[in-house]
Amino acid sequence: MVGSDDLDKAKTFYDALFTAVGGRAGSMDPNGRLVYVHNGTAFLVTKPIDGEVASCGNGMTIGFAMDSTEQADAWHAAGSAAGGKEIEDPPGWREGGGQRLYLAYLRDPDGNKLCALLGGEVFNGMFGLTLPAMGPLEAAALWEANLLHGSELEHQAVGWVERGIETE
């Protein structure tokens, strides 16, 4: 959930984001919040309940799972066209910490930082592992796994093989 002082402007922006990736336009719930439901998750936009001005979280980023680079690019383009502000590097692959992720960043009209995320190949030279492209939840788990060392990481690799994620 994010806060907004202008729900009409927020609806224009978030409707564009969600419809660009196959979702539906948001609807207003009985409490005056915009509600978006897509791929089994819910996202809400509301005026702050304390009556104060909405503000974005410093250091906070809200991630949206994508199925492909094309979907992430469509999300980014729709958000930019609907009043979002492009930030950081242009959409693209980033490598670091033994992984490769496709990221596209925007700020919504209220300044909230958003990111479209697609997991890519994860590699670890220590064990000679290369894992195929995967979804954002698996990418996040593997990001955490890259912080493990030695036998703990090897144990994770065994788990990936058992789940049907082949290693080279």
Long-range contacts (C-beta under 8 A, 24 or more apart in sequence): 1-33, 1-43, 1-44, 1-45, 1-46, 2-44, 2-45, 2-46, 2-54, 2-56, 2-62, 2-108, 2-110, 2-112, 3-45, 3-46, 3-47, 3-48, 3-54, 3-55, 3-110, 4-45, 4-46, 4-47, 4-54, 4-108, 4-109, 4-110, 5-47, 5-53, 5-54, 5-110, 6-109, 6-110, 7-32, 7-34, 7-45, 7-46, 7-47, 9-83, 9-109, 10-34, 10-45, 10-108, 10-109, 10-110, 11-45, 12-82, 12-83, 13-79, 13-82, 13-83, 13-84, 13-108, 13-109, 14-43, 14-45, 14-108, 15-82, 16-78, 16-79, 16-81, 16-82, 17-64, 17-75, 17-78, 17-79, 17-82, 17-84, 17-114, 19-78, 20-71, 20-74, 20-75, 20-77, 20-78, 20-79, 21-64, 21-66, 21-67, 21-71, 21-74, 21-75, 22-71, 39-65, 54-110, 55-111, 56-107, 56-110, 56-111, 56-112, 56-113, 57-112, 57-113, 60-112, 60-113, 61-105, 61-113, 61-114, 61-115, 62-112, 62-113, 62-114, 62-115, 63-114, 63-115, 63-116, 63-117, 63-136, 64-114, 64-115, 64-116, 64-117, 65-117, 65-118, 65-135, 65-136, 65-137, 66-102, 66-116, 66-117, 66-118, 66-136, 67-118, 67-135, 68-118, 69-102, 69-118, 71-116, 71-118, 72-102, 72-103, 72-104, 72-116, 72-117, 72-118, 73-104, 75-104, 75-116, 76-104, 76-106, 76-116, 79-106, 79-108, 79-114, 80-106, 83-108, 83-109, 84-108, 84-109, 84-114, 87-113, 91-116, 93-120, 97-143, 97-146, 98-122, 98-123, 98-124, 98-125, 98-146, 99-123, 99-139, 99-142, 99-143, 99-146, 101-139, 122-146, 124-153, 126-153, 127-153, 127-154, 127-157, 128-168, 129-157, 129-167, 129-168, 130-167, 130-168, 131-160, 131-165, 131-166, 131-167, 132-165, 132-166, 134-165, 138-165
